[in-house]
Amino acid sequence: MNEPQIDFSYTVFWTKQVRQWPPERRAEILTAVQNVLHQPDFLLNAYARRYAVPGLDAQTHSGASLAALEKVLTAFQAE
């Protein structure tokens, strides 16, 4: 998969998830994701699950996945 396809896939996945969350959870997770994205060692990697987001879930996520999540949460916030 190329970069646009990866971004699209993660964006669709996160949109389905975020739709089910109340606005308060969206705001909390957006802040937590942004804290991870702004770490000095953050890499926008496609698949390697390196990053945990407090409050999101018990899994680790790739950089591209978290960037897509931030994009989705920001779009929902703008509604």
NORBELBEL-V418047 format. One record per pair of residues at least 12 apart in sequence whose C-alpha atoms are under 7 Angstrom apart, sorted by sequence separation. I is the first residue (numbers start at 1). J is the second residue. If there is no record, write none. Layout:
# NORBELBEL-V418047
i->(I,I)
j->(J,J)
This chain:
# NORBELBEL-V418047
i->(49,50,49,48,47,46,36,45,46,45,46,44,45,33,43,44,32,32,29,29,33,33,30,30,26,10,14,7,11,15,10,11,14,7,11)
j->(61,62,62,62,62,62,53,62,63,63,64,63,64,53,63,64,53,54,55,56,66,70,70,73,73,65,69,64,68,72,68,69,72,68,72)
